[in-house]
Amino acid sequence: MTEGDYRHVYIIIEHEEGKILQVSLEMIGEARRMLDDFNKKYSSKEKVVAVLLGHNIKDISGVLIQHGADAVICSDHPELRYVRNTIYTKTIFQIATDREIAAKIEPEYAIQFKRPRYMFFAADSIGRHLSSTVLAHLESGLASDINKLVVGDLQITHQNKTGGKPMTYEKTLEMYRPDFSGFLWTTILCLDNKNPAMQKDYHPQSCSIIPGVFEIIKPDPSRKGMIIEHVPKFDAQDLRVRIIDRKIIKSEIDFDSRKTIVSFGRGIKDSPEQNIKMIEELASELDAQIGITLPLSKKPFSVSQATDSSYLIPDRVIGISGRKVSPKVYIAIGISGAMQHISGMRDSEFIVAINPDENAPIKDECDVFIKGRMEDVVPIMIEEIRKQKQVVQA
Ligand SMILES: Cc1cc2nc3c(=O)[nH]c(=O)nc-3n(C[C@H](O)[C@H](O)[C@H](O)COP(=O)(O)OP(=O)(O)OC[C@H]3O[C@@H](n4cnc5c(N)ncnc54)[C@H](O)[C@@H]3O)c2cc1C
């Protein structure tokens, strides 16, 4: 393996019946910024490549180019209309290892091309599943739920990777992942084994990216790019799973029509049942819908059956593993503000957080931070809202 075996950033685009998801445009934006610096620094001509699968989707390729892609590889096939992991994985694998496609993207790099250098997926339910199966087929590593990317030349000494000797890894993607509710960042590297005793390449360096963290580039209708068509190859085995009918199940928890959402997190811990009742009262005064953080849907506290089945349910989770909301007012009670939660509510117009810890990351995301325990703050809010209502009615 040599460094020239890997070229370009391939981005797996998601869309719903032809409507491109925001996160896909965000990934293109970040890849564009990253590669512009990269090409300047390394005097190279590597490209931002969008990989688009579906049926009757060629028309949306132009949108991807306007948002920063140099090339769109479009696999348009009736069997690809809906995401099915087996055939999507196979198609992406075919695209990622296709030298003819690479020759169209940049002829100069085609002879040596083996794999993309980097590959991005969305950190949503489809992207997380696909990224794991695609990278398993490509026999490389994967970092999940990333919110910062840096390319660097690193000196690494590692018993297995480098045989204990210091070695330089050029153009390494440092993938940052928020952990411990956003209080710590873990840096994940996907490194080739350069140790002569156990050489193996680990490319593409790949990750899934949290929606809402990177900026979309302002679309430029005059941007030029190429559209490359790919014809996927399936065999009978691949098509054993068929979609006969498809219904989108609408959630019973209606966040969209409410102006206010009151959400709570693990901060209810000191008296979960009473605190949920208190939050329910506040929500009722505000005619608000109630949301929760992901850990609460895993039922970490003992509460009555009625409270459990009404509130501690996956349908109420807000964030990358749940719903994306954008009410006029979002009240976060006992929520630390992990990136995975924030990306589901940061489009709210006005955000209030109640938390005794002023170092909680939610403080940087809210318009009003009330430092205090919910047990002290929420009753005052309820009382004040009731008083205000009486004034309005009088
Ligand atoms: C792949 C992946 C996907 C994820 N997806 C999601 C997702 O979609 N949505 C999501 O929410 N999370 C998600 N998470 C989890 C996320 O990383 C955080 O762990 C989670 O959001 C933290 O929940 P929390 O704020 O309720 O709890 P904590 O982080 O434990 O925070 C509790 C907060 O309550 C405060 N507190 C304590 N006592 C009180 C009190 N008396 N009154 C008021 N405040 C108090 C504390 O100071 C603290 O800030 C995901 C994680 C991973 C790895």
The ligand as an ORCA input file, in Angstrom:
! r2SCAN-3c Opt
* xyz 0 1
  C     -24.863      7.186     19.635
  C     -25.509      8.046     20.681
  C     -26.712      8.642     20.371
  C     -27.353      9.433     21.332
  N     -28.538     10.028     21.018
  C     -29.131     10.834     21.917
  C     -30.352     11.515     21.621
  O     -30.915     11.414     20.526
  N     -30.902     12.299     22.571
  C     -30.333     12.475     23.797
  O     -30.909     13.200     24.630
  N     -29.181     11.844     24.119
  C     -28.578     11.028     23.218
  N     -27.431     10.384     23.558
  C     -26.955     10.449     24.953
  C     -26.172     11.716     25.209
  O     -24.822     11.544     24.843
  C     -26.223     12.076     26.708
  O     -25.698     10.982     27.448
  C     -27.608     12.388     27.191
  O     -28.240     13.342     26.361
  C     -27.526     12.957     28.603
  O     -28.803     13.001     29.127
  P     -29.150     13.949     30.332
  O     -28.841     15.350     29.973
  O     -30.560     13.596     30.729
  O     -28.235     13.395     31.514
  P     -26.912     13.943     32.151
  O     -25.883     14.190     31.146
  O     -26.603     13.003     33.268
  O     -27.321     15.366     32.748
  C     -28.180     15.549     33.822
  C     -28.143     17.035     34.182
  O     -29.053     17.268     35.236
  C     -28.485     18.250     36.071
  N     -29.144     18.147     37.390
  C     -28.820     17.340     38.430
  N     -29.692     17.552     39.451
  C     -30.573     18.477     39.037
  C     -31.693     19.101     39.624
  N     -32.083     18.775     40.862
  N     -32.364     20.013     38.918
  C     -31.991     20.361     37.658
  N     -30.913     19.792     37.039
  C     -30.234     18.863     37.718
  C     -27.017     17.938     36.116
  O     -26.261     19.057     36.505
  C     -26.779     17.510     34.669
  O     -26.343     18.603     33.898
  C     -26.769      9.613     22.617
  C     -25.539      9.014     22.886
  C     -24.921      8.244     21.931
  C     -23.597      7.626     22.253
*
